Amino acid sequence: MGDYMSDWSNVIGRVSFVNCDPLFDGLSANWDILPAPPSWLTGHLLRKDCLVAPIPTADYAKNNSELILLPDIGIASDGPVGSVLLFSKHELRDIKNIALPSDSSTSKKLLIYILKQLDLYPQTIEMGPDLNQMLDECDAALLIGDRALDEAERYPELVKIDLGHKWKEITGLPMVFAVFAAPIDCDYDNLKLAHHDLLSNAKNFKEDNMYKNQVIKNTSDRSGFDIEKVENYFTQVTNILDHNAVDGLEIFLNEVCEMQGSVKWFEL
């Protein structure tokens, strides 16, 4: 990471899942992209390997004294998300233990919160995100991202909870799974430019059908998912945070993560 450390003010981290493609597809060549799993990107921000990155919402809660949030953009769903799923061969009441992946702090906290609302308290065990191995050792398994999309297509009968859907049922609000954060002492001029470029792509994806169709095709080619599946997924997940999403974010940060302090938003 030495090259990034020497000049990180033009580096944008990106999660390696398809849910960021509308933001990053065709992003200006002025930016260097640092791809990494979501849990790694938090460390990259804290070490100042990059200017800004999407990180698990729960990671922001843990490190909010060192980070600021960019408004308007994130990874959220207003109902089913399709890519944060609990799999099991058992009914929920019969689940005694759950395998949790090591790559998402947000989804783990969200699942435990949801189960508590259902008066369920299974044992949790962290392991690698391999569904077959997880279900060999535990009654249920949590998967996120592309793996969840892939396994849900292969084993739809095993999907017991879509965590975005259940959060919406409980709170009536969208679930913000990831936020765009930056080091609190970063270059604010560059951060403003990064926010502009990322938000512009998100708006173009929502408003420009030609751009949207090209992103969907590119995502399909890169991921191996068929175009219909990608198109359906992008009707569930959004990269634009409206007022309802911000309300849902604050509930998750305060009630689920028990965050100390208040949210620090980057002022444009």
Secondary structure, 3 states (H helix, E strand, C coil): CHHHHHCCCCEEEEECCHHHHHHHCCCCCCCEEEEECHHHHHHHHHCCCCCEEEEEHHHHHHCCCCEEEEEEEEEEECCCCCCEEEEECCCHHHCCEEEEECCCHHHHHHHHHHHHHCCCCCEEEEECCCHHHHHHHCCEEEEEHHHHHHHHHHCHHHEEEEHHHHHHHHHCCCEEEEEEEEECCCCHHHHHHHHHHHHHHHHHHHHCHHHHHHHHHHHHHHHCCCHHHHHHHHHHEEEECCHHHHHHHHHHHHHHCCCCCCCCECCC
